[in-house]
Amino acid sequence: MKKITKIIIILTFLFVILFSSITFADPLDGTDPLNITQSSTSFTLNSTINQ
């Protein structure tokens, strides 16, 4: 069970990085990619801890 959770965390983290790089490749977008990546990562960690 812990192995599955670890895989889910890694996949989610990679997806967040990929999603951020795709979304924020547009120079017209004024939002900061780091803030969104950090909030997504902390959200993932929180949901994993609460399980």
N, C-alpha and C positions, 0 to 999 in steps of 0.2 A: 504493500500500500504506500509506503513512504517513497519507494522508487517511482511509482506512478505520479505522485505529487511533485517530486523533483523534476520529472520530465515535463509536466504541465507548466511549472514555473519557468523552465528554460525556454520552452516553446513560446510562451506568452511574452517573455522578455525579448526574444528574437523578433517576434511579430511586432512588438511595440517599436523596436528600433527600425525595422523595415517600413512600417507604417509612417513613422516620423520622417524618415528620409524621403519617402515618396510624397507625403503631404506637403512638406516644407521645402521641397525643391523649387517651388514657385516663389520667386523673389517678391511678388506682389503681396504675399501673405505676411501680415505684420506680426503674427503671434510668435512667441518664443518656443521653439521645439523642445528645449530642455525642461521647461516647466511642465509641459504636457507629458513628456516621457517620464518625469519623476512622479507625477501624480498617478499615471497609469501603473507604474511599477509599484508604488506604495499601495495602491488599491489592490493589485494582484497579491502582494504580500499579506495585506490585511485579510483578504478573503481566504487565503490559504491558512493563515494562523487561526481564523475563526472556525474552521471546519472541525 
